[in-house]
Amino acid sequence: MSFDGKSRARWLLVFLSVVFLFASRAAVGVGLPQSTPPTKIIFDTDIGNDVDDVLALSVLHALETRHECRLLAVTITKPDALAGPFVNAMNTFYGRPQIPIGFTHSHLPNTPSKFLLLADVRDHGVLRFPHHLRRSSDAPEAVHLLRKILATQSDKSVVIVQVGYFSNLAGLLSSRGDEFSPLGGRELAARKVKLLSVMAGAFRMPGHFLEYNVMQDLPASKKVARDWPTPIVWSGYEIGNAVRFPAMSIERDFSYVPHHPAAEAYCLYDPPPHERPCWDLTSALYAVCPGRGYFGLSAPGRVTIETDGLTRFTTEPGGRDRYLILSKAQIPRVREALVQLASEPPCRP
């Protein structure tokens, strides 16, 4: 077979494009074939308060598309009528409308969201972001759903990513045996959960820093910190604060569709050129990719929450807890991975 000059140039362009695609994915350590089974994830979120929860959910969907995780459920701690519909709209956008959603019964006060209203936006009478869940109250109660999901999984196989209030997990710990499992909540979590990856606290911040997620339901935060039975990795405030999501990515990388729920939520929350810290995204990334060198880890120890909500870490050999550490050299690599994942187009059936 012979090639003329144009054919050779065309084939060379295709070859270089393929090489570049695999090289760029290898550079950030995501998207390559995996020999291990996908990580089973439950995503527990206060989505609606800040837009980093939205981007974290996009990251998890991209990692599921790459067969690196499987999103078992999303449980919500923000008591907003549109939080459930918005999550359902996000899951539908990414081609996974069937993912179960659980809603809090904590009765905490609700601060109006800047972007959850996207769930009700219509263009020419049609929902801009289709979904079947009309109000959060139509979803199962979150602790009920957590017990149902955990009971069906193999032992030590589930990673919970908690990036909001501690309400749902505290409720799980207090739950009793039911039709799904005779085990109490603490025993059920101890048997089924491998790791809790939580965005909460602050471990390298100056002064007396009281972190938002801990403070919103302080009794629940204290209960989980005291009683949770599996290893916990904490992504403190300082980690996400060091990694800012590029405004240029919001403006350019999500434009493959006329309307993208994550980009529109970002702009409603605080428009570019504002660059939002990646607090919740870091917990999601670590949960699925703990061995990729994105973060360092503290020595083992124990996190306690003091009366006023201050998180304190004490080194303890064999301790349950560790917290993420981020070097200056790791920051650009983490940012690049998060941008590529959050902006990756959905895989629809």
HUZIWO-V294846 format. One record per residue. N is the residue number from 1. RES is the residue in three letters. SS is DSSP state (2 for helix, 1 for strand, 0 for the rest). PSI is psi in radians with two decimals (* if undefined). Layout:
N/RES/SS/PSI
N/RES/SS/PSI
//
This chain:
1/MET/0/2.33
2/SER/0/2.66
3/PHE/0/2.39
4/ASP/0/3.13
5/GLY/2/-0.71
6/LYS/2/-0.70
7/SER/2/-0.75
8/ARG/2/-0.74
9/ALA/2/-0.69
10/ARG/2/-0.80
11/TRP/2/-0.64
12/LEU/2/-0.70
13/LEU/2/-0.75
14/VAL/2/-0.79
15/PHE/2/-0.82
16/LEU/2/-0.60
17/SER/2/-0.75
18/VAL/2/-0.77
19/VAL/2/-0.77
20/PHE/2/-0.71
21/LEU/2/-0.86
22/PHE/2/-0.60
23/ALA/2/-0.72
24/SER/2/-0.66
25/ARG/2/-0.65
26/ALA/2/-0.56
27/ALA/2/-0.60
28/VAL/2/-0.05
29/GLY/0/0.34
30/VAL/0/2.70
31/GLY/0/-0.08
32/LEU/0/2.71
33/PRO/0/2.44
34/GLN/0/2.47
35/SER/0/-0.26
36/THR/0/2.68
37/PRO/0/2.75
38/PRO/0/2.50
39/THR/1/2.25
40/LYS/1/2.14
41/ILE/1/2.34
42/ILE/1/2.19
43/PHE/1/1.98
44/ASP/1/2.07
45/THR/1/2.61
46/ASP/0/0.74
47/ILE/0/2.34
48/GLY/0/-0.48
49/ASN/0/-0.74
50/ASP/0/2.76
51/VAL/0/-0.14
52/ASP/2/-0.48
53/ASP/2/-0.69
54/VAL/2/-0.82
55/LEU/2/-0.61
56/ALA/2/-0.69
57/LEU/2/-0.68
58/SER/2/-0.73
59/VAL/2/-0.78
60/LEU/2/-0.67
61/HIS/2/-0.71
62/ALA/2/-0.71
63/LEU/2/-0.55
64/GLU/2/-0.68
65/THR/2/-0.60
66/ARG/0/0.14
67/HIS/0/0.53
68/GLU/0/-0.32
69/CYS/1/2.93
70/ARG/1/2.12
71/LEU/1/1.84
72/LEU/1/-0.63
73/ALA/1/2.79
74/VAL/1/2.15
75/THR/1/2.46
76/ILE/1/2.37
77/THR/0/-0.16
78/LYS/0/2.10
79/PRO/0/1.11
80/ASP/0/2.38
81/ALA/0/-0.40
82/LEU/0/-0.03
83/ALA/2/-0.81
84/GLY/2/-0.87
85/PRO/2/-0.65
86/PHE/2/-0.76
87/VAL/2/-0.75
88/ASN/2/-0.65
89/ALA/2/-0.71
90/MET/2/-0.84
91/ASN/2/-0.66
92/THR/2/-0.73
93/PHE/2/-0.68
94/TYR/0/0.16
95/GLY/0/0.32
96/ARG/0/1.04
97/PRO/0/-0.26
98/GLN/0/-0.12
99/ILE/0/2.19
100/PRO/1/2.55
101/ILE/1/2.32
102/GLY/1/2.53
103/PHE/1/2.50
104/THR/0/2.58
105/HIS/0/0.51
106/SER/0/-0.34
107/HIS/0/0.55
108/LEU/0/2.74
109/PRO/0/2.61
110/ASN/0/2.19
111/THR/0/2.24
112/PRO/0/2.43
113/SER/0/2.64
114/LYS/0/-0.27
115/PHE/0/-0.17
116/LEU/2/-0.39
117/LEU/2/-0.27
118/LEU/2/-0.45
119/ALA/2/-0.39
120/ASP/2/-0.01
121/VAL/0/2.35
122/ARG/1/2.48
123/ASP/1/2.02
124/HIS/0/0.68
125/GLY/0/-0.01
126/VAL/1/2.40
127/LEU/1/2.23
128/ARG/0/-0.72
129/PHE/0/1.70
130/PRO/0/2.57
131/HIS/0/2.75
132/HIS/0/-0.27
133/LEU/0/2.00
134/ARG/0/-0.64
135/ARG/0/2.67
136/SER/2/-0.60
137/SER/2/-0.25
138/ASP/2/-0.21
139/ALA/0/2.73
140/PRO/1/2.71
141/GLU/1/2.43
142/ALA/2/-0.80
143/VAL/2/-0.69
144/HIS/2/-0.80
145/LEU/2/-0.70
146/LEU/2/-0.78
147/ARG/2/-0.74
148/LYS/2/-0.81
149/ILE/2/-0.83
150/LEU/2/-0.69
151/ALA/2/-0.44
152/THR/0/-0.09
153/GLN/0/2.73
154/SER/0/2.80
155/ASP/0/2.47
156/LYS/0/0.72
157/SER/0/-0.16
158/VAL/1/2.39
159/VAL/1/2.16
160/ILE/1/2.25
161/VAL/1/1.86
162/GLN/1/2.08
163/VAL/0/0.37
164/GLY/0/-2.54
165/TYR/0/2.86
166/PHE/0/0.11
167/SER/2/-0.85
168/ASN/2/-0.72
169/LEU/2/-0.57
170/ALA/2/-0.69
171/GLY/2/-0.68
172/LEU/2/-0.80
173/LEU/2/-0.58
174/SER/2/-0.12
175/SER/0/2.68
176/ARG/0/2.96
177/GLY/0/2.63
178/ASP/0/-2.82
179/GLU/0/-0.31
180/PHE/0/-0.62
181/SER/0/2.45
182/PRO/0/-0.18
183/LEU/0/2.52
184/GLY/0/2.88
185/GLY/2/-0.73
186/ARG/2/-0.73
187/GLU/2/-0.65
188/LEU/2/-0.77
189/ALA/2/-0.75
190/ALA/2/-0.61
191/ARG/2/-0.68
192/LYS/2/-0.44
193/VAL/1/2.33
194/LYS/1/-0.69
195/LEU/1/2.52
196/LEU/1/2.02
197/SER/1/1.93
198/VAL/1/2.31
199/MET/1/1.80
200/ALA/0/2.74
201/GLY/0/-3.08
202/ALA/0/2.28
203/PHE/0/-0.23
204/ARG/0/0.72
205/MET/0/2.49
206/PRO/0/2.68
207/GLY/0/-2.88
208/HIS/0/1.44
209/PHE/0/2.13
210/LEU/0/1.94
211/GLU/0/2.52
212/TYR/2/-0.93
213/ASN/2/-0.62
214/VAL/2/-0.69
215/MET/2/-0.40
216/GLN/2/-0.56
217/ASP/0/1.33
218/LEU/2/-0.73
219/PRO/2/-0.70
220/ALA/2/-0.70
221/SER/2/-0.79
222/LYS/2/-0.69
223/LYS/2/-0.81
224/VAL/2/-0.78
225/ALA/2/-0.59
226/ARG/2/-0.70
227/ASP/2/-0.14
228/TRP/0/2.33
229/PRO/0/0.01
230/THR/0/2.96
231/PRO/0/2.50
232/ILE/1/2.32
233/VAL/1/2.13
234/TRP/1/2.23
235/SER/1/1.78
236/GLY/0/2.89
237/TYR/2/-0.65
238/GLU/2/-0.40
239/ILE/2/-1.03
240/GLY/2/-0.55
241/ASN/2/-0.44
242/ALA/2/-0.27
243/VAL/0/1.92
244/ARG/1/2.34
245/PHE/0/2.18
246/PRO/0/2.27
247/ALA/2/-0.63
248/MET/2/-0.59
249/SER/2/-0.75
250/ILE/2/-0.69
251/GLU/2/-0.48
252/ARG/2/-0.73
253/ASP/0/-0.24
254/PHE/0/0.14
255/SER/0/0.21
256/TYR/0/-0.18
257/VAL/0/2.68
258/PRO/0/-0.60
259/HIS/0/2.10
260/HIS/0/2.17
261/PRO/2/-0.63
262/ALA/2/-0.79
263/ALA/2/-0.71
264/GLU/2/-0.65
265/ALA/2/-0.72
266/TYR/2/-0.81
267/CYS/2/-0.57
268/LEU/2/-0.61
269/TYR/2/-0.88
270/ASP/2/1.80
271/PRO/0/2.66
272/PRO/0/2.58
273/PRO/0/0.20
274/HIS/0/2.40
275/GLU/0/1.89
276/ARG/0/2.41
277/PRO/1/2.62
278/CYS/0/0.84
279/TRP/2/-1.07
280/ASP/2/-0.49
281/LEU/2/-0.59
282/THR/2/-0.67
283/SER/2/-0.67
284/ALA/2/-0.77
285/LEU/2/-0.78
286/TYR/2/-0.68
287/ALA/2/-0.67
288/VAL/2/-0.54
289/CYS/0/1.01
290/PRO/0/-0.39
291/GLY/0/0.27
292/ARG/0/-0.02
293/GLY/0/0.31
294/TYR/0/-0.58
295/PHE/0/2.75
296/GLY/1/2.98
297/LEU/1/2.53
298/SER/0/2.98
299/ALA/0/2.76
300/PRO/0/2.65
301/GLY/1/-2.70
302/ARG/1/2.28
303/VAL/1/2.25
304/THR/1/2.65
305/ILE/1/2.10
306/GLU/0/3.06
307/THR/0/-0.65
308/ASP/0/0.00
309/GLY/0/0.00
310/LEU/0/2.30
311/THR/1/2.28
312/ARG/1/2.29
313/PHE/1/2.26
314/THR/1/2.17
315/THR/1/2.38
316/GLU/0/2.04
317/PRO/0/2.24
318/GLY/0/0.25
319/GLY/0/2.74
320/ARG/0/-0.55
321/ASP/1/2.60
322/ARG/1/2.79
323/TYR/1/2.69
324/LEU/1/2.53
325/ILE/1/2.44
326/LEU/0/2.06
327/SER/0/2.87
328/LYS/2/-0.60
329/ALA/2/-0.48
330/GLN/2/-0.42
331/ILE/2/-0.91
332/PRO/2/-0.56
333/ARG/2/-0.75
334/VAL/2/-0.77
335/ARG/2/-0.80
336/GLU/2/-0.73
337/ALA/2/-0.78
338/LEU/2/-0.67
339/VAL/2/-0.82
340/GLN/2/-0.70
341/LEU/2/-0.85
342/ALA/2/-0.55
343/SER/0/0.08
344/GLU/0/2.31
345/PRO/0/2.60
346/PRO/0/2.74
347/CYS/0/1.71
348/ARG/0/2.52
349/PRO/0/*
//
